[in-house]
């Protein structure tokens, strides 16, 4: 099955028929797969016959040195402007692949095969590609859409428990900012339910992907509504950097901090944060952390969404409705103090 989503810069074909159809989308002879060693080891049979570039796994690979190394390998493969790059992996791999494809020979065609829940519902969708620089996540990057995204939920059969939780942090985010009915569904179930009910899981993946595509189609370059997708990510990225937490865990904590700020600036009831905490726990995500506030604020003040003395922050008006609001760094600092105090109580 193929579904085409149109953006300002072009269209993306979404396929749902499994990895086996990759060769019918892009012939092996014109394709180079970028993946990590975990996927290369687990799926040797599926990757047989493809030219591959295999990276060590992990966020620490998202740097300009990795990009240079991949470019050297592409030159060795004699890759040209007609060569396709296909990222097979999680968000790190799709970010790296998209960045390389946007810059190698000033642009080559590329596609993604996401293998993690987080990548399926969020990271592989929307055209953002980039690498980290210093303490800043994705400081160097592009917005360029893949030509296709090939979804194959069978990759989740080998997904570690931690990565299931990481993915559900983004699923929960969609419920918070767009879809109160989705939040209610998540509230009634838990991580184990979706690990054991594939049909329900694929419905959730499709629902979240639709929200991401709809939002990006309305604002591809993130000047308006696309910023809503950063709910939980402003404080979350700082916590991720300072405490070396997995992305989903950091976003979970960032959403709780965003709720504290929302209580102050939009007047939501504290019950919203309590409900969110309950859902996060049910999906194996943390709700407490002793944040190093000084270091987190240093990272926050270099956030890509910052202005002179404040930052474009996403606050909730209620579950399912969010807005963009400029928030002073002093307000964020105060929320971090409250968060730490409540973690210690």
N, C-alpha and C positions, 0 to 999 in steps of 0.2 A: 504494500500500500504506500502511495506517495501523497504527501500534502505539501503544497507550495505556499510559503509565507513571503509576502512582498514588503520590502523596506524601501526607504528613499534611495538607498545606494544600490539596490538590486534585490534579487529573490533568493530564498534558501529552500531547497527541497528537503523535506523530512521523510525518511523511509523507516518502516517498522517491520521489515521482513527478515531481519537477522543478518549477522555478519557475512553469511555465505553469499549474499547478493552484492558484496562490495565490488567484486570483479566485473559485475555487469554495469556498475556505475562508473568505475574507473578501471580500465585494463591494467593488469599487473605490470605490463611493460612500461607504462608511463607513470607509475606510482611509487613513491617512497613513503614508507610508514615510519612515523616517529612515535616511540612508545617508551615504557620504562621496563626495567628488568623483571619486575613482578609479573607484568602482563606477558612479557616475552617468554618467561619460564612456564607460566600457567597455560598459555595458548600457542604452544609451538606448532601444533598441527594446523591451526587456523592461519598462522602467519607464514607458513612454509611457502616458498616461491616468491615472496615479496622482498624487495630491497628494504632494509630496515636500518634505522638509527636508534640504538637502545641507550637510554639514559639511566643513571641511578635514580631510584624513587625519592620523592620528597620535595617540599617547598624550597629547600636550600638550593635546588637546581635552577630556580627561577632567577637567573642573573645574566648579565651581559656576557660573561665568560662562556656560559653554556651556548648562547646564541652564536658566538664566534666559533665554538667547536663544531656546532651543527653546520654552519656555513662551510667550514673546511671539508666536512664529510660530503656535503652536497657538491662541492667542486670536484672531489675525488670521484663521485658518482657521475660526473658530467651532467648534472641537472641543468635544465634550460627553462625557458619561459613556458614551455608546454608541459613541464613536469608537474605532476600533482603531488602535494604533500598531504598526508592523511594522519591526523593525530588520533591514536588509539590509546585511551587512558582516561584518567581523571582530570580535574581542573588544571593541575599543573601542566600536564601534557598539552591540553587544548590551548591554554594561554601561550605556551612556548611555540607550539606549531603555528598558531595564528600570527604571532609576532614575526617569526622567521619568514612565513609565506608573504607577509606584507612588505618585507624589506629586502629579501633576496631578489636580486635582479629587478628591484623596484616593484615586485609583485608577481607571484605565481599562484595558480588556483589551488585551493585547499578544501578539505572537508574533515569532519570529526566523526569518530565512533566513541562516544562516551561510555566508560566502563564502570563508573561509580554513580550512586544515586545523586550525589551533589552535582555532578557534571550533567546528568540527564535532566534535572529539573532547573538548573541555573547556569553553571559555569560555561557549558558548551554553547549556550544560546545567547544571542544578542550582539555578537561581533566585537566585544571587548577582548583585546589580546594584550599581554604585557609581561614585563618582568620586574622584579623588585630591585631597588637601588638604595644602598645603605639601609637605614631603618624603615624606609617607606615601601609599602606594598604597591606594586603595579605603577610605580612612578614613571617608568618608561613604557610606552605602549601605543597602540593604534585602535581605531574602531574600523573594522573591516569584516564583512560578513563571509562565513564559509559558503561554498557552493552547495554543500549538503551536510546533513546530520543524519547518521544511520543509527537508529536506536535498536538495541538488542538487550532486553531485560535479563537474558540468560547469563550475562556477565555478572549479575548480582549474586549468582549462586556461589561465587568464590569471594565475595566481598566480606572483609573482616567486620566484626561487630562495631568497632569504633567508627568505621566509615559509614555504616548504616545510620548511626546517630548523627554524624556530621551532615549527611544529606538531609535528614529530617529537620535540622535546624533551619534550612532554607525553605522546606515545605511549610513549617510552622510560621515562618516569616510571611509567606503569601497569605495565610489565613489572617494574620494580624493586620496587614495593610490593605487587603483587597476583599477578602472572602470570609465573612463571619460564619457562613454555612460550612466551609471547609474546616474552620477552627473547631466548630461544634463536632464535626465528624472525628477529627483528631482527638478531641477531648474524650470521646466515647471509646476509643481504641488505644492501642499501645504499639510499641515497636515489634513485639513478637507477633502480633496479629498480622501486620503487613509483611513480615518475613515469611509467614506461612500461608498467606492468601495472595497469590500472584495477580489474580484478576483485579482485586481491590487496589493493589499496589500500582498496576499499570494505569488504572483510572486516575489515581493520585498524580502519577508522573505526567500524564497527558493534561490534567487540569492545571498543574503548575507551569508546564511548558506553554500552555495557551496564555496564561497571565503574563509570562515573561515576553512572549512574542507580541502580544497586544500592546504592552507598555512600550517596548522598544520601537514598534511600528509607529507609535504616536510621537516618539521623541528619541530618535536614534542616537543623536549626539549628546544627550544628557544635559539639556538646557532647562528642562522642566520636569514633567511627570516621571521620567526615568529615574530621577533622584530618589523617588519613593522606595526603589529597590534597595537603597542603602540603609533601610531600617535595621538597626542593631549593628551596622558595620562601622560606624564612625568610632565609637568607643571600642567596638569589637576588634577592629584592626589594630588599635593601640595595645589592647590586652594580648592579642595574638603575638605581636612583636615582642613585647616586654616579657611575657611569661612563656613564650614558646609553646603555646597551646595549638591544637588542631583548629582549623578554621571554624568548623561548626560549633565547637565548644565555646570559642571566643565570641561568635555571633550570638549564641544563646545568652551569654552574660551581657553582651552589648544590648540585647533587646530588653533585658530587665532594667539596665541603667537608663535606656531610652524611656521606659515606663515611669521611672522616678522623675525624669525631666518632664514627661507628659503630665504627670500629676500636678506639677508646678505651673506649667505654661498653658495647658489646655483643660485642666480641671478634671481629668478622668479619675474615676474612683480607684482606690488602692486595690479593690477586688480584682481589677483587670490584671494587675501584676501577680496577684495570688493565683489566678486561673492560669496565667502563662507559666508560672513556676511549676504548677502541677503538671501541665502538659509537657514541659521540658523534661521533668523527672521521668515521666512515662516513656520517653523516647531516649533515655540513657544520657541525657545532657546535664551539665552542671548548673547549679543555681547559686553557688557561693564561690568566692575566690577573694583572697586577701590581695587586692590590687595595689601595686606599687604606684601610688598616685603621681608622684613627682616625675617618674620616668614615663608613665602613660601620658601625662600632659605634654611632655616634650615631644612625643610622637604625634599627638593630636594637633599640636600647633603647626605641624608641617603637612596636615591632611590636604589632599587635593581639592576638597570642597571648602577650604577656608577662605575667608575674606580678611580684612585688615585685623579686626579684633574679635571676629566671631566665625561661625561655620554654618553652612547650610545643613540643618539637622532634621531628621524625620521624627515627628512626634505623632502619637496616636490621639485621635479624637474619641474613638471607641474601637472595639475589636471589629476589624473589617474596613476601617476608615482611617486614613493617615493624611498628614499634610507636611509640606516643607516649611520650615521656619528658621530664620537666623537665630542662633543661640550663642550667647557669649561664653567664652571659655571659663569664666567664673562660675556660670551656672553648671557647666559640665563638671568642673572641679567640685562643686558642692554636692552634686549627685553621686560622685565617686566616694566622697566622705560618707554620705548616707548609706550607700551600698556596703562599704566596708564595715560601718558600725552595725548594720543589721546582720551582716555575716557573723559578727562576733557575739551577737546577743543570744 
